[in-house]
């Protein structure tokens, strides 16, 4: 009788142990780390999108607006309210226009961290990949390219399950960080005609007359 009880207990413990091992292995599979290439390939497949954004500046200031993105190299931010700010990248250059302050600054897109977000095929490999960190439902990829834009860098936060972009933070050479959080995102959208057009002649004239 005692032997039979011991045998039954042994079988029970074996079943429980096997179940525990199965559960543990299933959890391990579901929690498998997401690699940078998988995220980059998914993000590269998004050829265009639009949505709302909230921008948080280094002095805790917050602004809102609409954005449009189209690969390769094109993005536009239209800021709401009376700010009079628009940011446009046309694949070659990026202009920051501020009607209220009467400034219009033109930059080579290749010299800004936004290039890493707008490339035709996003590359999260080699020396530009500084870190990849998982935090619950999110994955943060930090990128930098010293040869292109000095000590500036960009950190991009993706949903761990869908791999969709949720926000990004740009840190400039002075260590000041601006974060853009996006919502109500629609992919595969067609932006209105002229969305990504930069008026270079007007920009030159503006900067000539304001000097």
VEXSE-80071 format. One record per atom (N, C-alpha, C, O): atom name; x, y, z; residue in one letter; residue number from 1. Coordinates in steps of 0.05 Angstrom, whole numbers. Layout:
! residues N
<CA <X Y Z> a NUM>
...
***
This chain:
! residues 211
<N <17 -24 0> x 1>
<CA <0 0 0> x 1>
<C <17 25 0> x 1>
<O <13 44 -15> x 1>
<N <37 25 18> x 2>
<CA <56 49 19> x 2>
<C <71 52 -7> x 2>
<O <74 75 -17> x 2>
<N <79 30 -18> x 3>
<CA <94 31 -43> x 3>
<C <76 42 -66> x 3>
<O <86 58 -82> x 3>
<N <50 34 -65> x 4>
<CA <32 44 -86> x 4>
<C <27 74 -84> x 4>
<O <26 88 -104> x 4>
<N <25 83 -58> x 5>
<CA <21 112 -54> x 5>
<C <46 128 -64> x 5>
<O <43 148 -77> x 5>
<N <69 117 -57> x 6>
<CA <94 131 -66> x 6>
<C <96 132 -96> x 6>
<O <104 152 -108> x 6>
<N <87 110 -109> x 7>
<CA <88 109 -138> x 7>
<C <69 129 -151> x 7>
<O <76 143 -170> x 7>
<N <45 131 -139> x 8>
<CA <25 151 -149> x 8>
<C <35 179 -145> x 8>
<O <32 196 -162> x 8>
<N <47 185 -122> x 9>
<CA <58 211 -117> x 9>
<C <81 218 -136> x 9>
<O <83 240 -146> x 9>
<N <97 197 -142> x 10>
<CA <119 201 -161> x 10>
<C <108 208 -189> x 10>
<O <119 226 -202> x 10>
<N <87 194 -197> x 11>
<CA <75 201 -223> x 11>
<C <63 229 -223> x 11>
<O <66 244 -243> x 11>
<N <50 236 -201> x 12>
<CA <38 263 -199> x 12>
<C <59 285 -201> x 12>
<O <55 304 -215> x 12>
<N <81 281 -186> x 13>
<CA <103 301 -187> x 13>
<C <115 303 -215> x 13>
<O <122 324 -224> x 13>
<N <116 280 -229> x 14>
<CA <127 280 -256> x 14>
<C <110 296 -275> x 14>
<O <119 311 -291> x 14>
<N <83 292 -272> x 15>
<CA <64 307 -289> x 15>
<C <65 336 -284> x 15>
<O <66 353 -302> x 15>
<N <66 344 -257> x 16>
<CA <67 372 -250> x 16>
<C <93 384 -261> x 16>
<O <93 407 -271> x 16>
<N <115 370 -258> x 17>
<CA <141 381 -267> x 17>
<C <141 385 -297> x 17>
<O <151 405 -307> x 17>
<N <129 365 -312> x 18>
<CA <128 368 -341> x 18>
<C <111 392 -349> x 18>
<O <118 406 -368> x 18>
<N <89 395 -335> x 19>
<CA <71 418 -341> x 19>
<C <85 444 -335> x 19>
<O <83 464 -351> x 19>
<N <100 445 -313> x 20>
<CA <115 470 -306> x 20>
<C <136 476 -327> x 20>
<O <140 499 -335> x 20>
<N <150 455 -337> x 21>
<CA <171 459 -357> x 21>
<C <158 469 -383> x 21>
<O <169 487 -396> x 21>
<N <134 458 -390> x 22>
<CA <120 467 -414> x 22>
<C <112 496 -412> x 22>
<O <116 512 -431> x 22>
<N <101 504 -389> x 23>
<CA <92 531 -385> x 23>
<C <116 550 -386> x 23>
<O <115 571 -398> x 23>
<N <138 542 -373> x 24>
<CA <162 559 -373> x 24>
<C <173 562 -401> x 24>
<O <181 584 -409> x 24>
<N <173 540 -417> x 25>
<CA <184 542 -444> x 25>
<C <166 559 -462> x 25>
<O <176 574 -479> x 25>
<N <139 557 -458> x 26>
<CA <120 573 -473> x 26>
<C <124 603 -466> x 26>
<O <124 620 -484> x 26>
<N <128 609 -441> x 27>
<CA <132 637 -432> x 27>
<C <158 647 -444> x 27>
<O <160 670 -452> x 27>
<N <178 630 -445> x 28>
<CA <204 638 -456> x 28>
<C <201 645 -486> x 28>
<O <213 664 -496> x 28>
<N <185 628 -500> x 29>
<CA <181 634 -529> x 29>
<C <166 660 -533> x 29>
<O <174 676 -550> x 29>
<N <145 664 -517> x 30>
<CA <129 688 -521> x 30>
<C <145 713 -513> x 30>
<O <139 735 -522> x 30>
<N <165 710 -495> x 31>
<CA <181 733 -486> x 31>
<C <207 734 -500> x 31>
<O <225 749 -492> x 31>
<N <210 720 -523> x 32>
<CA <235 720 -538> x 32>
<C <242 749 -546> x 32>
<O <224 764 -554> x 32>
<N <267 757 -543> x 33>
<CA <274 785 -549> x 33>
<C <270 791 -578> x 33>
<O <274 775 -596> x 33>
<N <262 816 -583> x 34>
<CA <258 826 -610> x 34>
<C <284 837 -620> x 34>
<O <296 854 -607> x 34>
<N <294 828 -643> x 35>
<CA <320 838 -653> x 35>
<C <316 863 -670> x 35>
<O <294 868 -680> x 35>
<N <337 879 -672> x 36>
<CA <336 905 -686> x 36>
<C <329 902 -715> x 36>
<O <314 919 -726> x 36>
<N <338 881 -728> x 37>
<CA <333 877 -757> x 37>
<C <303 873 -762> x 37>
<O <292 883 -781> x 37>
<N <290 857 -745> x 38>
<CA <261 852 -748> x 38>
<C <245 878 -746> x 38>
<O <227 883 -762> x 38>
<N <253 895 -727> x 39>
<CA <240 921 -724> x 39>
<C <245 939 -748> x 39>
<O <227 951 -759> x 39>
<N <270 939 -757> x 40>
<CA <278 956 -780> x 40>
<C <263 948 -805> x 40>
<O <253 964 -820> x 40>
<N <261 922 -809> x 41>
<CA <247 912 -833> x 41>
<C <218 919 -833> x 41>
<O <206 926 -853> x 41>
<N <206 916 -809> x 42>
<CA <177 923 -807> x 42>
<C <173 953 -812> x 42>
<O <155 961 -826> x 42>
<N <189 969 -799> x 43>
<CA <186 998 -802> x 43>
<C <192 1007 -831> x 43>
<O <179 1025 -841> x 43>
<N <211 994 -844> x 44>
<CA <217 1000 -872> x 44>
<C <193 994 -890> x 44>
<O <189 1007 -911> x 44>
<N <177 974 -883> x 45>
<CA <154 966 -899> x 45>
<C <131 987 -898> x 45>
<O <114 987 -915> x 45>
<N <132 1005 -879> x 46>
<CA <112 1026 -877> x 46>
<C <122 1049 -895> x 46>
<O <140 1064 -888> x 46>
<N <109 1051 -918> x 47>
<CA <119 1070 -938> x 47>
<C <107 1098 -934> x 47>
<O <120 1117 -942> x 47>
<N <84 1099 -921> x 48>
<CA <73 1126 -915> x 48>
<C <54 1123 -892> x 48>
<O <43 1102 -887> x 48>
<N <51 1145 -877> x 49>
<CA <32 1146 -855> x 49>
<C <26 1175 -847> x 49>
<O <41 1193 -854> x 49>
<N <5 1178 -833> x 50>
<CA <-2 1204 -823> x 50>
<C <-16 1201 -796> x 50>
<O <-24 1179 -789> x 50>
<N <-18 1223 -780> x 51>
<CA <-30 1221 -754> x 51>
<C <-27 1247 -739> x 51>
<O <-18 1267 -749> x 51>
<N <-34 1245 -713> x 52>
<CA <-30 1268 -695> x 52>
<C <-4 1265 -680> x 52>
<O <6 1243 -676> x 52>
<N <6 1287 -670> x 53>
<CA <31 1285 -654> x 53>
<C <29 1305 -631> x 53>
<O <16 1326 -632> x 53>
<N <44 1298 -610> x 54>
<CA <48 1316 -588> x 54>
<C <78 1318 -584> x 54>
<O <92 1298 -581> x 54>
<N <89 1342 -585> x 55>
<CA <117 1347 -582> x 55>
<C <123 1359 -554> x 55>
<O <111 1379 -546> x 55>
<N <142 1346 -540> x 56>
<CA <150 1356 -514> x 56>
<C <179 1365 -516> x 56>
<O <197 1350 -524> x 56>
<N <184 1391 -510> x 57>
<CA <210 1402 -513> x 57>
<C <227 1400 -487> x 57>
<O <217 1391 -467> x 57>
<N <252 1408 -489> x 58>
<CA <270 1406 -466> x 58>
<C <262 1423 -442> x 58>
<O <271 1418 -420> x 58>
<N <246 1443 -446> x 59>
<CA <236 1460 -424> x 59>
<C <208 1453 -416> x 59>
<O <194 1470 -404> x 59>
<N <200 1429 -422> x 60>
<CA <173 1418 -415> x 60>
<C <150 1431 -431> x 60>
<O <127 1428 -423> x 60>
<N <157 1447 -451> x 61>
<CA <135 1458 -468> x 61>
<C <123 1437 -485> x 61>
<O <137 1418 -494> x 61>
<N <97 1439 -491> x 62>
<CA <83 1419 -506> x 62>
<C <68 1432 -529> x 62>
<O <54 1452 -525> x 62>
<N <71 1421 -553> x 63>
<CA <56 1430 -576> x 63>
<C <44 1406 -591> x 63>
<O <53 1384 -588> x 63>
<N <23 1412 -606> x 64>
<CA <8 1391 -620> x 64>
<C <6 1397 -649> x 64>
<O <11 1420 -658> x 64>
<N <-2 1377 -664> x 65>
<CA <-7 1382 -692> x 65>
<C <-11 1356 -708> x 65>
<O <-17 1335 -696> x 65>
<N <-9 1358 -734> x 66>
<CA <-12 1335 -752> x 66>
<C <14 1330 -767> x 66>
<O <30 1349 -772> x 66>
<N <19 1305 -773> x 67>
<CA <43 1299 -788> x 67>
<C <37 1280 -812> x 67>
<O <17 1266 -812> x 67>
<N <54 1282 -832> x 68>
<CA <53 1264 -855> x 68>
<C <81 1254 -860> x 68>
<O <100 1269 -859> x 68>
<N <83 1228 -866> x 69>
<CA <110 1216 -872> x 69>
<C <108 1200 -897> x 69>
<O <88 1185 -902> x 69>
<N <128 1202 -914> x 70>
<CA <129 1186 -938> x 70>
<C <158 1179 -945> x 70>
<O <175 1197 -945> x 70>
<N <163 1154 -949> x 71>
<CA <191 1146 -956> x 71>
<C <195 1149 -986> x 71>
<O <177 1146 -1002> x 71>
<N <221 1155 -993> x 72>
<CA <243 1161 -975> x 72>
<C <246 1191 -969> x 72>
<O <242 1207 -987> x 72>
<N <252 1197 -945> x 73>
<CA <262 1223 -937> x 73>
<C <241 1246 -934> x 73>
<O <249 1269 -932> x 73>
<N <216 1240 -934> x 74>
<CA <196 1261 -934> x 74>
<C <179 1261 -908> x 74>
<O <169 1240 -900> x 74>
<N <177 1284 -895> x 75>
<CA <160 1286 -872> x 75>
<C <151 1315 -869> x 75>
<O <164 1334 -878> x 75>
<N <128 1319 -857> x 76>
<CA <118 1346 -852> x 76>
<C <103 1346 -825> x 76>
<O <87 1329 -819> x 76>
<N <109 1367 -810> x 77>
<CA <95 1372 -785> x 77>
<C <81 1399 -787> x 77>
<O <94 1420 -792> x 77>
<N <55 1399 -784> x 78>
<CA <39 1424 -783> x 78>
<C <31 1428 -754> x 78>
<O <14 1413 -743> x 78>
<N <42 1448 -741> x 79>
<CA <36 1454 -713> x 79>
<C <10 1469 -710> x 79>
<O <4 1488 -725> x 79>
<N <-6 1460 -691> x 80>
<CA <-32 1473 -686> x 80>
<C <-30 1499 -672> x 80>
<O <-8 1506 -661> x 80>
<N <-52 1514 -671> x 81>
<CA <-52 1539 -655> x 81>
<C <-38 1562 -669> x 81>
<O <-37 1563 -694> x 81>
<N <-28 1580 -653> x 82>
<CA <-16 1605 -664> x 82>
<C <14 1604 -666> x 82>
<O <27 1624 -669> x 82>
<N <26 1580 -664> x 83>
<CA <55 1577 -664> x 83>
<C <67 1586 -691> x 83>
<O <88 1597 -692> x 83>
<N <52 1580 -713> x 84>
<CA <61 1588 -739> x 84>
<C <85 1572 -748> x 84>
<O <100 1581 -766> x 84>
<N <89 1548 -737> x 85>
<CA <112 1531 -743> x 85>
<C <105 1509 -762> x 85>
<O <84 1496 -759> x 85>
<N <122 1504 -782> x 86>
<CA <120 1481 -799> x 86>
<C <148 1470 -804> x 86>
<O <167 1485 -806> x 86>
<N <150 1444 -805> x 87>
<CA <175 1430 -810> x 87>
<C <170 1412 -834> x 87>
<O <152 1396 -834> x 87>
<N <187 1415 -855> x 88>
<CA <184 1400 -879> x 88>
<C <210 1388 -888> x 88>
<O <231 1402 -889> x 88>
<N <210 1362 -895> x 89>
<CA <233 1349 -907> x 89>
<C <223 1339 -934> x 89>
<O <203 1325 -936> x 89>
<N <239 1345 -955> x 90>
<CA <230 1337 -982> x 90>
<C <247 1314 -994> x 90>
<O <246 1309 -1018> x 90>
<N <263 1301 -977> x 91>
<CA <281 1280 -987> x 91>
<C <309 1289 -990> x 91>
<O <327 1273 -990> x 91>
<N <313 1315 -991> x 92>
<CA <340 1327 -994> x 92>
<C <346 1346 -971> x 92>
<O <368 1344 -960> x 92>
<N <328 1363 -965> x 93>
<CA <332 1383 -945> x 93>
<C <310 1383 -924> x 93>
<O <289 1370 -928> x 93>
<N <315 1396 -902> x 94>
<CA <294 1400 -881> x 94>
<C <293 1429 -874> x 94>
<O <314 1441 -868> x 94>
<N <269 1441 -874> x 95>
<CA <266 1469 -867> x 95>
<C <248 1471 -843> x 95>
<O <228 1458 -841> x 95>
<N <256 1489 -825> x 96>
<CA <240 1495 -801> x 96>
<C <232 1524 -804> x 96>
<O <248 1543 -802> x 96>
<N <206 1528 -809> x 97>
<CA <195 1555 -814> x 97>
<C <178 1564 -790> x 97>
<O <160 1550 -782> x 97>
<N <185 1587 -780> x 98>
<CA <170 1599 -757> x 98>
<C <160 1626 -765> x 98>
<O <175 1646 -766> x 98>
<N <134 1628 -772> x 99>
<CA <123 1654 -780> x 99>
<C <123 1674 -758> x 99>
<O <128 1698 -762> x 99>
<N <118 1665 -734> x 100>
<CA <116 1684 -711> x 100>
<C <143 1697 -705> x 100>
<O <145 1721 -700> x 100>
<N <164 1680 -706> x 101>
<CA <191 1691 -701> x 101>
<C <205 1701 -726> x 101>
<O <227 1712 -725> x 101>
<N <192 1697 -748> x 102>
<CA <202 1706 -774> x 102>
<C <230 1693 -780> x 102>
<O <249 1707 -787> x 102>
<N <231 1667 -777> x 103>
<CA <255 1652 -783> x 103>
<C <249 1629 -801> x 103>
<O <227 1618 -800> x 103>
<N <269 1622 -818> x 104>
<CA <266 1599 -836> x 104>
<C <294 1587 -839> x 104>
<O <311 1598 -852> x 104>
<N <298 1564 -826> x 105>
<CA <324 1551 -826> x 105>
<C <324 1526 -843> x 105>
<O <308 1508 -840> x 105>
<N <343 1526 -862> x 106>
<CA <346 1503 -880> x 106>
<C <370 1486 -873> x 106>
<O <391 1497 -867> x 106>
<N <366 1460 -872> x 107>
<CA <387 1441 -865> x 107>
<C <388 1418 -885> x 107>
<O <368 1412 -897> x 107>
<N <411 1407 -889> x 108>
<CA <413 1382 -905> x 108>
<C <401 1360 -888> x 108>
<O <409 1355 -865> x 108>
<N <382 1345 -900> x 109>
<CA <369 1324 -885> x 109>
<C <389 1303 -876> x 109>
<O <386 1291 -854> x 109>
<N <410 1298 -891> x 110>
<CA <430 1278 -884> x 110>
<C <446 1285 -860> x 110>
<O <460 1268 -848> x 110>
<N <444 1310 -851> x 111>
<CA <459 1319 -827> x 111>
<C <441 1321 -803> x 111>
<O <448 1332 -783> x 111>
<N <417 1310 -805> x 112>
<CA <398 1310 -782> x 112>
<C <391 1281 -774> x 112>
<O <391 1263 -792> x 112>
<N <386 1275 -749> x 113>
<CA <378 1248 -740> x 113>
<C <353 1238 -753> x 113>
<O <348 1214 -754> x 113>
<N <336 1257 -763> x 114>
<CA <311 1248 -776> x 114>
<C <316 1231 -801> x 114>
<O <299 1215 -809> x 114>
<N <340 1233 -812> x 115>
<CA <347 1216 -835> x 115>
<C <345 1187 -828> x 115>
<O <336 1171 -845> x 115>
<N <352 1179 -804> x 116>
<CA <351 1151 -795> x 116>
<C <322 1141 -794> x 116>
<O <317 1117 -795> x 116>
<N <303 1159 -791> x 117>
<CA <275 1152 -789> x 117>
<C <262 1151 -817> x 117>
<O <242 1138 -820> x 117>
<N <274 1165 -836> x 118>
<CA <262 1169 -862> x 118>
<C <275 1154 -885> x 118>
<O <266 1156 -908> x 118>
<N <297 1140 -879> x 119>
<CA <311 1125 -900> x 119>
<C <292 1106 -915> x 119>
<O <272 1097 -904> x 119>
<N <298 1101 -940> x 120>
<CA <282 1083 -957> x 120>
<C <281 1055 -944> x 120>
<O <260 1043 -942> x 120>
<N <304 1046 -935> x 121>
<CA <307 1021 -920> x 121>
<C <321 1027 -894> x 121>
<O <344 1033 -894> x 121>
<N <305 1026 -873> x 122>
<CA <316 1033 -847> x 122>
<C <337 1013 -838> x 122>
<O <333 989 -841> x 122>
<N <359 1023 -828> x 123>
<CA <382 1006 -820> x 123>
<C <388 1009 -791> x 123>
<O <397 1031 -782> x 123>
<N <383 989 -775> x 124>
<CA <388 990 -747> x 124>
<C <412 971 -740> x 124>
<O <410 955 -721> x 124>
<N <433 973 -756> x 125>
<CA <455 955 -752> x 125>
<C <482 970 -750> x 125>
<O <483 994 -754> x 125>
<N <503 955 -746> x 126>
<CA <530 966 -745> x 126>
<C <534 986 -723> x 126>
<O <522 984 -702> x 126>
<N <552 1005 -728> x 127>
<CA <560 1024 -707> x 127>
<C <538 1044 -700> x 127>
<O <538 1057 -679> x 127>
<N <518 1048 -718> x 128>
<CA <497 1067 -713> x 128>
<C <478 1057 -692> x 128>
<O <464 1073 -679> x 128>
<N <476 1031 -688> x 129>
<CA <459 1020 -667> x 129>
<C <473 1021 -640> x 129>
<O <493 1007 -635> x 129>
<N <464 1039 -623> x 130>
<CA <477 1043 -597> x 130>
<C <465 1025 -575> x 130>
<O <479 1017 -557> x 130>
<N <439 1019 -577> x 131>
<CA <427 1002 -557> x 131>
<C <399 994 -566> x 131>
<O <387 1008 -582> x 131>
<N <390 971 -556> x 132>
<CA <362 962 -559> x 132>
<C <353 952 -532> x 132>
<O <366 934 -521> x 132>
<N <331 962 -523> x 133>
<CA <322 956 -496> x 133>
<C <292 950 -496> x 133>
<O <276 965 -506> x 133>
<N <285 928 -483> x 134>
<CA <256 921 -480> x 134>
<C <247 928 -452> x 134>
<O <260 924 -432> x 134>
<N <223 941 -452> x 135>
<CA <212 949 -426> x 135>
<C <182 944 -427> x 135>
<O <166 960 -436> x 135>
<N <174 920 -418> x 136>
<CA <146 913 -419> x 136>
<C <136 911 -447> x 136>
<O <145 894 -462> x 136>
<N <117 928 -454> x 137>
<CA <104 926 -480> x 137>
<C <118 943 -501> x 137>
<O <108 946 -523> x 137>
<N <142 954 -494> x 138>
<CA <156 971 -513> x 138>
<C <184 962 -517> x 138>
<O <197 949 -501> x 138>
<N <195 970 -541> x 139>
<CA <223 966 -548> x 139>
<C <234 992 -556> x 139>
<O <223 1006 -574> x 139>
<N <257 1000 -544> x 140>
<CA <270 1025 -551> x 140>
<C <296 1020 -566> x 140>
<O <313 1005 -557> x 140>
<N <298 1032 -589> x 141>
<CA <322 1030 -606> x 141>
<C <336 1057 -607> x 141>
<O <324 1077 -615> x 141>
<N <361 1058 -598> x 142>
<CA <376 1083 -598> x 142>
<C <396 1082 -620> x 142>
<O <412 1063 -623> x 142>
<N <396 1103 -637> x 143>
<CA <413 1105 -660> x 143>
<C <429 1131 -660> x 143>
<O <420 1151 -651> x 143>
<N <453 1129 -672> x 144>
<CA <470 1153 -675> x 144>
<C <489 1148 -698> x 144>
<O <495 1126 -705> x 144>
<N <497 1170 -711> x 145>
<CA <516 1169 -733> x 145>
<C <534 1193 -731> x 145>
<O <528 1214 -743> x 145>
<N <556 1190 -717> x 146>
<CA <573 1213 -711> x 146>
<C <584 1226 -736> x 146>
<O <588 1250 -737> x 146>
<N <590 1209 -757> x 147>
<CA <601 1220 -781> x 147>
<C <582 1238 -796> x 147>
<O <590 1255 -812> x 147>
<N <556 1234 -791> x 148>
<CA <535 1249 -806> x 148>
<C <525 1273 -790> x 148>
<O <523 1295 -801> x 148>
<N <519 1269 -764> x 149>
<CA <508 1291 -748> x 149>
<C <519 1293 -720> x 149>
<O <504 1298 -701> x 149>
<N <545 1289 -718> x 150>
<CA <559 1294 -693> x 150>
<C <549 1278 -669> x 150>
<O <544 1254 -671> x 150>
<N <545 1292 -647> x 151>
<CA <536 1279 -622> x 151>
<C <506 1277 -619> x 151>
<O <496 1268 -598> x 151>
<N <491 1285 -639> x 152>
<CA <462 1282 -638> x 152>
<C <454 1252 -641> x 152>
<O <469 1237 -652> x 152>
<N <431 1245 -630> x 153>
<CA <422 1217 -632> x 153>
<C <392 1217 -632> x 153>
<O <378 1236 -626> x 153>
<N <381 1194 -639> x 154>
<CA <352 1190 -639> x 154>
<C <345 1163 -626> x 154>
<O <358 1143 -631> x 154>
<N <325 1164 -608> x 155>
<CA <315 1140 -595> x 155>
<C <287 1136 -605> x 155>
<O <270 1153 -603> x 155>
<N <281 1112 -616> x 156>
<CA <255 1106 -627> x 156>
<C <242 1084 -610> x 156>
<O <254 1064 -604> x 156>
<N <217 1089 -603> x 157>
<CA <202 1070 -586> x 157>
<C <180 1056 -602> x 157>
<O <164 1069 -615> x 157>
<N <181 1029 -602> x 158>
<CA <162 1013 -618> x 158>
<C <145 996 -599> x 158>
<O <154 988 -578> x 158>
<N <121 991 -608> x 159>
<CA <104 972 -594> x 159>
<C <116 944 -597> x 159>
<O <122 935 -620> x 159>
<N <119 930 -575> x 160>
<CA <133 904 -576> x 160>
<C <117 883 -592> x 160>
<O <129 866 -605> x 160>
<N <91 885 -592> x 161>
<CA <74 865 -605> x 161>
<C <71 871 -635> x 161>
<O <75 853 -652> x 161>
<N <62 895 -641> x 162>
<CA <57 902 -669> x 162>
<C <82 912 -683> x 162>
<O <83 912 -708> x 162>
<N <102 921 -668> x 163>
<CA <127 933 -679> x 163>
<C <122 960 -691> x 163>
<O <140 971 -705> x 163>
<N <99 972 -687> x 164>
<CA <93 998 -698> x 164>
<C <106 1020 -681> x 164>
<O <110 1018 -657> x 164>
<N <114 1041 -695> x 165>
<CA <127 1064 -682> x 165>
<C <107 1079 -664> x 165>
<O <85 1084 -672> x 165>
<N <116 1086 -640> x 166>
<CA <99 1100 -621> x 166>
<C <109 1129 -616> x 166>
<O <94 1147 -614> x 166>
<N <135 1132 -613> x 167>
<CA <147 1158 -609> x 167>
<C <177 1157 -614> x 167>
<O <189 1136 -617> x 167>
<N <188 1181 -617> x 168>
<CA <217 1183 -619> x 168>
<C <227 1208 -604> x 168>
<O <212 1227 -600> x 168>
<N <252 1207 -596> x 169>
<CA <265 1229 -581> x 169>
<C <291 1236 -595> x 169>
<O <308 1219 -600> x 169>
<N <293 1262 -601> x 170>
<CA <318 1272 -613> x 170>
<C <334 1287 -592> x 170>
<O <324 1305 -579> x 170>
<N <359 1279 -589> x 171>
<CA <377 1293 -570> x 171>
<C <399 1307 -586> x 171>
<O <413 1294 -601> x 171>
<N <401 1333 -583> x 172>
<CA <420 1348 -599> x 172>
<C <448 1348 -586> x 172>
<O <452 1335 -565> x 172>
<N <467 1362 -598> x 173>
<CA <494 1361 -589> x 173>
<C <498 1374 -561> x 173>
<O <518 1370 -548> x 173>
<N <478 1391 -553> x 174>
<CA <479 1403 -527> x 174>
<C <466 1386 -505> x 174>
<O <465 1393 -482> x 174>
<N <455 1363 -514> x 175>
<CA <442 1345 -495> x 175>
<C <413 1351 -490> x 175>
<O <401 1340 -472> x 175>
<N <402 1369 -506> x 176>
<CA <373 1377 -503> x 176>
<C <356 1357 -519> x 176>
<O <362 1351 -542> x 176>
<N <335 1347 -507> x 177>
<CA <319 1326 -519> x 177>
<C <291 1336 -525> x 177>
<O <277 1349 -509> x 177>
<N <282 1330 -549> x 178>
<CA <254 1336 -558> x 178>
<C <241 1309 -565> x 178>
<O <252 1294 -581> x 178>
<N <218 1304 -553> x 179>
<CA <204 1279 -557> x 179>
<C <178 1283 -573> x 179>
<O <162 1302 -567> x 179>
<N <173 1267 -593> x 180>
<CA <149 1268 -609> x 180>
<C <134 1242 -605> x 180>
<O <144 1220 -612> x 180>
<N <109 1244 -595> x 181>
<CA <92 1220 -591> x 181>
<C <70 1221 -612> x 181>
<O <56 1242 -614> x 181>
<N <65 1199 -626> x 182>
<CA <46 1199 -647> x 182>
<C <21 1182 -640> x 182>
<O <24 1163 -625> x 182>
<N <-2 1189 -651> x 183>
<CA <-27 1175 -645> x 183>
<C <-45 1177 -669> x 183>
<O <-40 1192 -688> x 183>
<N <-67 1161 -668> x 184>
<CA <-86 1161 -690> x 184>
<C <-72 1157 -717> x 184>
<O <-79 1171 -737> x 184>
<N <-53 1139 -718> x 185>
<CA <-36 1135 -741> x 185>
<C <-51 1118 -762> x 185>
<O <-63 1098 -756> x 185>
<N <-49 1127 -787> x 186>
<CA <-59 1112 -810> x 186>
<C <-36 1107 -829> x 186>
<O <-22 1126 -836> x 186>
<N <-33 1082 -837> x 187>
<CA <-12 1075 -856> x 187>
<C <-22 1073 -884> x 187>
<O <-46 1068 -889> x 187>
<N <-4 1076 -903> x 188>
<CA <-12 1074 -932> x 188>
<C <-29 1096 -941> x 188>
<O <-46 1092 -959> x 188>
<N <-27 1120 -930> x 189>
<CA <-43 1143 -938> x 189>
<C <-29 1160 -959> x 189>
<O <-5 1160 -961> x 189>
<N <-45 1174 -974> x 190>
<CA <-34 1192 -994> x 190>
<C <-36 1221 -983> x 190>
<O <-58 1231 -977> x 190>
<N <-13 1234 -981> x 191>
<CA <-12 1261 -971> x 191>
<C <-23 1280 -992> x 191>
<O <-20 1275 -1016> x 191>
<N <-35 1303 -984> x 192>
<CA <-44 1322 -1003> x 192>
<C <-21 1332 -1021> x 192>
<O <2 1333 -1012> x 192>
<N <-28 1340 -1045> x 193>
<CA <-7 1349 -1064> x 193>
<C <7 1374 -1052> x 193>
<O <-6 1392 -1042> x 193>
<N <33 1374 -1055> x 194>
<CA <49 1397 -1045> x 194>
<C <57 1395 -1016> x 194>
<O <70 1413 -1005> x 194>
<N <49 1373 -1003> x 195>
<CA <55 1370 -974> x 195>
<C <85 1372 -968> x 195>
<O <93 1385 -948> x 195>
<N <101 1360 -985> x 196>
<CA <130 1359 -979> x 196>
<C <147 1378 -996> x 196>
<O <171 1374 -999> x 196>
<N <134 1398 -1007> x 197>
<CA <148 1417 -1025> x 197>
<C <161 1439 -1008> x 197>
<O <147 1452 -992> x 197>
<N <187 1444 -1012> x 198>
<CA <201 1466 -1000> x 198>
<C <205 1488 -1021> x 198>
<O <215 1482 -1042> x 198>
<N <197 1512 -1015> x 199>
<CA <201 1535 -1033> x 199>
<C <228 1546 -1028> x 199>
<O <231 1564 -1010> x 199>
<N <248 1537 -1043> x 200>
<CA <276 1545 -1038> x 200>
<C <280 1575 -1044> x 200>
<O <295 1589 -1030> x 200>
<N <267 1584 -1065> x 201>
<CA <270 1613 -1072> x 201>
<C <259 1630 -1050> x 201>
<O <271 1650 -1042> x 201>
<N <236 1623 -1040> x 202>
<CA <224 1639 -1018> x 202>
<C <241 1638 -993> x 202>
<O <243 1658 -978> x 202>
<N <253 1615 -988> x 203>
<CA <270 1612 -964> x 203>
<C <295 1630 -966> x 203>
<O <303 1643 -947> x 203>
<N <307 1631 -991> x 204>
<CA <330 1649 -995> x 204>
<C <322 1678 -992> x 204>
<O <336 1694 -979> x 204>
<N <299 1685 -1003> x 205>
<CA <290 1713 -1002> x 205>
<C <283 1720 -973> x 205>
<O <289 1743 -964> x 205>
<N <271 1702 -958> x 206>
<CA <264 1707 -931> x 206>
<C <288 1713 -914> x 206>
<O <289 1732 -898> x 206>
<N <309 1696 -917> x 207>
<CA <333 1700 -901> x 207>
<C <350 1724 -910> x 207>
<O <365 1735 -895> x 207>
<N <346 1732 -936> x 208>
<CA <361 1756 -945> x 208>
<C <348 1781 -934> x 208>
<O <362 1800 -926> x 208>
<N <321 1782 -934> x 209>
<CA <307 1806 -925> x 209>
<C <307 1809 -895> x 209>
<O <302 1831 -885> x 209>
<N <312 1787 -880> x 210>
<CA <312 1789 -850> x 210>
<C <339 1792 -838> x 210>
<O <341 1794 -814> x 210>
<N <360 1793 -854> x 211>
<CA <387 1797 -844> x 211>
<C <392 1827 -838> x 211>
<O <413 1834 -828> x 211>
***
